Amino acid sequence: MIIAMMVGILYSYSQDSTNTLYCVAKMDGRMILTTNGRTQNTDVTLKDGSLLRINGSLLKKDGTKVSLKEDQCIDLDGNISWRKKEE
């Protein structure tokens, strides 16, 4: 389990060592991409060839565009989930 502090809110999420989890957060009024609680500075290519941008937008290989919402996460297989907030 990984615990990260982003913009004053404590988050936790699980990941296995072979499949990195990328999450979207809002910082200073803009969407950013994080991994392991740190800001991601480069775009990421998923296993299926889709491109995950550092602003949280996803360009699928077929040309479809998806905007991930704040607190959504995606793994390298393209599985989208919600990040769990710790109370």
Secondary structure by P-SEA (a helix, b strand, c coil): cbbbbcccbbbbbbbcccbbbbbbbbcccccccccccccccbbbbcccbbbbccccccccccbbbbbbcccccccccbbbbbbbbcc
